[in-house]
Amino acid sequence: MTRNARAAWSVVVGLLATATMPVAILATRYSESYELLHAGFAIPVAVVLGIVAVVLARRARELDRATLGKAGGARAARIGRLLGILGLCLAASATIAVAVYELLVAVE
């Protein structure tokens, strides 16, 4: 049985996408030179990692289907896809938070 490396990588990249925003926010908490708003610079990183995780998961599932299940990794691809989507959702919520903050600062 061959291994489906794309499925494993989708999980790894999905974990990175999911962890990007919380780590960026946590880093601003313990840093003297960065403020919470600076965590917004991690949003594009989370978006790119989330998209890569979803694409890798899709390709892993396609490979599994093409080999009639012999490539394996269907479960890992599903997990990688979910983690990628979660990373995208966290990036979207951070984008909304930054946008509302900027709106409130502009109205002030």
N, C-alpha and C positions, 0 to 999 in steps of 0.2 A: 504494500500500500504506500503510495507516494504521499508526501506531506504538502499541505497547502500553505505556503509561507505567507501569501497575501492575507489569509485569515488571521494569522498570528500578528502580522504587522498592523492590521486594522485595529486589533485590540490595543496594541501598544500605542499607536497614534491616537486612538480614541481616548485612552487614559490621559495622554498628554493634553489633548484638547479639553478634557473635562477638568483637569487640574490647573490649567493656565490662569483662569480668572481668580480662583481662590488663592493661588500662590502669589499672584501679582498684588492682590489686596493685602494679603498677609505680609508681603515684603514692605509695603508702604507703612504698615503699622509699626514695624521694628526699625525703620530707617529714619534717620534724622534729616536727610536731604530730599526725600520724596514725600509728597502728599497723596492722599487718597485719589485725587483726580488724575494723578500720573499713572494709576493702574489702567486707565483707559487706553494707554498705548499698547497694552497686551490684547486688546480686542481683535485687531487684525490677525494676530498670531493664533488666537483661539479659532477664528473663522477658517483660516487656511488649514489648520490641523483637523478641524471637524470635517471639512470638505474632503480632505485626503483620506480620513478614516472611512467615510461613507463610500467613496470611490473604491478604495481597497476592498471593502467588504462586498461591494457589488461585484467586483471582478473575481473575488474569491468564490462567491456563490455561483457565478457563471462557470468558472473552472470546475467546480464540484458537479454542476449539472452536466457539463460537457463530458466529464469522465464517468458519468452515471454513478456518482457518489464515491468513486474510488479515491479521489483527491482528498476527501475529508474536509473538515474545517467549517462545516455548515453552521454549527453552534457557535464557534468562535467568530465567524463572520457576522452572525446575528448580534452577538455581544459587541463587536467592534462598531457595527452600524448604530446600535443604541447609544454607545458611548460618544460616537461622533455627533449624533443628533443632540445629545445632552450638552456637549461642548458648544455646539451652535446655539442652543437655547440660552446657555449661560452668557455667551457673547452678546446675544440679542438683548437680554435683560440688562446687561452692563451698558449697552448702547443706549437703551431707553433711559437708564438712570443718568448717564452723562448728558443726554439731550435735555432731560427735565431740569437738571442742574443748570445747564447753560441758559435755558429759557428763563429760569427764575432769576439768574444773575442779570440777564438782559432786561427783565421787567423791573428789577429793583431800582 
